[in-house]
Amino acid sequence: MLVLVLGRPPALLLFLSTGSGAVGIVAATGMLAPLAALGSRLHTSVLVAAVRAGSLGLNYLNHAGLWSVKASFGMTLGQTTKSHVAIRTSVSACGLRMALLGPTVR
C-alpha cells in the first residue's frame, strides 16, 4: 500500500516541472518498479493507476487541455485555471482513493 502512496508525489512533481503527464508517469513508475518488485503482491495495474492519478493533479499553463477548456467555454485565463486545477486535483484524489481500494476488492 505504501508503494501506491509513494507513486503520487514524484508523478505530480514531474508533471508540474515538465508539463507532461507522460514524463511524470514514465519516470515515477521507473522509480517505483524496484519497490514494487520486492515481494509485493500488488498488481502492477493498480500501481500504474495510482501513478497516473498523481500525474493528473494540479495543472500547468502549457497543458493543452487548459487552453482547450478556455477556448471551448469562453472563460478568462483566471477562471480556467481555477476551475481546471480544482477539477483535475479532485480527479487525482479520487483516482488515488480508487487505487488504494483496488487491492482490497477481490
N, C-alpha and C positions, 0 to 999 in steps of 0.2 A: 504494500500500500504506500509506503514511503516513496518508492520509486515514482509512483504516479504523481505525487505532490511535488517531488523534485523536478519533474519534467516541465512544469509550468513556468517557473521564473526564467530559465535560460531561453526558452522559446519566446517569451514575452520580451525580454531584453534584446534578443537578437532581432526580433521583428521591429522594435522601436528604433534600434540603431541602424538597421539597413533598409527598413521599409518593405521588406519582402517576407511574406509568410513562409514561402518555400525554404528560404535560407534558415529561418528560425526552426522549422520542423526538422530539416536535414541535420543541422548542427546539434540540436538538442537530442535527437534520437541517437546520433553518433556518440554523444557524451554519455547517454544513459544505457546504451547497449551492453557495456560490460557489467553494469549493476544489475540489469535485468537477467543476465545470463548466470548470475551467481546463485544457482539453485532455486530461483524464483519459479513458482508455479503460475505466475501471472501470464495471461495471454498477451501476446505481442500486440494484437489489435486493440486491446484496452489501453496499453501504454501509448500507442500511436494516437488514440483518441484523446488521451489526456494531454499529450504534447500539442496536438492540433488545437485543442481548446485553449492552451496557453498562448498560441500564436495568434489567436483571434482577438485577444484583449486589447483595449485601447485602440488607437488609430494613429495614422501618420498622414501628414498633408500630401505626401507624394503617392498615396494609395489611390488607385484608380476608382475604387468603389466610392470613396468620399466624393470625388468630383462627379461621378455618375449620379449619385443621390442628389447632390446640389443642383445639377442641371435638370434632372427629371422633375424635381419638386419645386424649383424656382426659389430655393432658400438662399439666405445670405451665408457667407462662409462661417460666421459665428454660430448661426442656427444649425448648420450642417454638422459642424464639429461637435457641438454639444450633444445633438441627438445621435449622431453616428457613433460617437465614443460611448455613450450610455448604452446603446443597443448592443454594440459589439462586446462591451465588457460584461453585460448581463448574459449574453450568449456564451461567452467564455466561461463564466462562473457556472452556468447550468451544464455546460459540456464537461467540466471537471467533476461536478457532482455526479453526473451520469456515469462517467468513467470510474469513479470511486464505488458506485453501486454495482458496476459490471461484475467484479469478482464474486460478489455475494449472491448474485442471481444465477441460478443453475437451471 
